[in-house]
Amino acid sequence: MPDLRSVLKISTQRIDELNALLTDPNNPVISGLIKVIERYGGPQEINRRAAAAARLENLMARLEQANSPYLKDLRWLIEQRDQKAFISMADYNRKVKGAPALNQNNAVTLEISALQYFPWLITEARRCIQEGELMPGRFIRVRRMVEQETDNGDIMAVAAAMQIMGASYVETLDTKGTDGSNVHLGGPETITGYFGGIGQPNQYPLMWADEFLKYYTTYGIRQVLNINPGTVLVGYLMHRLGIDNEFKISVFMGNDNPFAILWTLLTARLFVREGGGTSLIGFNLSNSADNETLRQASYIRRALGLEAVVRFEHHITETWKSIVRQPYNRRAELVEIAQEVPNISAKHEGGEPEIEQTLEHPSDILDYFLAKADAEKGGLMPALERNYMEKHHSVQLTAQDLVKAGIGVVCAPRLHR
């Protein structure tokens, strides 16, 4: 029998056809995106403005001008960092494992979701100092962008804190189908039944690009969540055109098998810059993805030269309500796969199932869509912070199990030296 694989080879003619489509001045799809970019002055000007907006001294100055109450907390965080108040990695590894030698090549990034309010970060930091715990190395935010801007500079306080800690973080733009634009959804309460269908219909990919560029140039926010195939492609194209944007693909995209992963990473590779860079920096697989899928995904990622760039973000715990069947805990599977697959983050979206079910207000994915005013009116703010700290507790249990298994962890590097 002939080798069927040879039939899959893409001819240079097909590549030429693709290039002709992408560069066609009459292509309305690409032209629409370029118009949005040009409104902000073009890639070079966009990147210049974003770099200035992101500087820590500029963020702190703007918070001072706004008389933000969060400024004193940021100064406290800097002071604690400089005084080395947080446990060092050597001391932590010695405490948990008894010896500091770990496999750092496969170190797992500790990730928590969702950091809705800046004060929670300070609560978490105080807890880490007191108990000798680790601050996560990666934070996910799902709070409304417009609300963050008007809440004492919350959006800038978080941006500044991430630089102080050396952590990475992702924001979630407001341009998505939960605003009524998607006729299939009646509101946030119907989202969790349609992981592929939150939607950004019709003109929304260009609105998404416009919203990203607004926050990128105003606050230096580089990384955002991506939930739709159209906006994923827009993210690749923007980067290819010269904008230094980054994004992570959400679990809501529903990538749950090796073929879906191949499709996504093929496109990422197709649009890499000449130097090899891509805007895809995080790839959150579906909660259904198992370790064999991760193994095959790892093979594809490595073969395409993306292993060091694209992080696989894997849910270890999930909110108790509105997203998965409970109990859900993938910690043991993580410890197994992390021995083989590098560049994974352990995402904690919920607390421990045995604790969650005892809470008066267990974690709920729908709380991410709750306005702060409504949370305060309902007296929910203490419960929501408790939910967040239970996720922090789960992060600590994961860190301990990884270290005990001889696997390194990535936490906030400027705090835990």
Secondary structure, 3 states (H helix, E strand, C coil): CCCHHHHHCCCHHHHHHHHHHHHCCCCHHHHHHHHHHHHCCCHHHHHHHHHHHHCHHHHHHHHHHCCCCCHHHHHHHHHHHHCCCCCCHHHHHHHHHCCCCCEEEEEEEEEEECCCCHHHHHHHHHHHHHHCCCCECEEECCCCHHHHHCCCCHHHHHHHHHHHHCCEEEECCCCCHHHCCCCCCCCHHHHHHCCCCCCCCCCHHHHHHHHHHHHHHHHCCCEEEECCHHHHHHHHHHHHCCCCCEEEECHHHCCCCHHHHHHHHHHHHHCCCCCCCCCEEEEECCCCCCHHHHHHHHHHHHHCCCCCCCEEEEEEECCCECCCCCCCECHHHHHHHCCCCCCEEEEECCCCHHHHCCCCCCCEHHHHHCCHHHHHHCCCHHHHHHHHHHHHHHHHHHHHHHHHCCEEEEECCCCCC
